[in-house]
Amino acid sequence: MNELIAEDLPVTFEFVSRDGLPDEISTERLPEDASDTIRLVRIGNYDVCPCIGRHVRSTSQIGRFEMLGTNWDEMEHSFRVRFKIV
């Protein structure tokens, strides 16, 4: 993770209509009342996701990533990663 942060990848965004979303973008976690216009946040060529939060301009602004731990919840079938940025 820290190697990716140090690469200083650009963080950009674009607005697209729901009909214009790329195939790899899932809308299942968006609220039902989300707008028909979706903001996509891209981190270099590494990741793209719909998001409404604030973002840095590049990954070098993030800081150092420290992994605190992980756990698997068998009942929920979910994997959780705990981390902090320092």
Summary of the structure (lengths in Angstrom):
residues: 86
radius of gyration: 15.3
end to end distance: 13.1
largest distance: 38.9
contacts: 167
relative contact order: 0.25
helix: 13%
strand: 43%
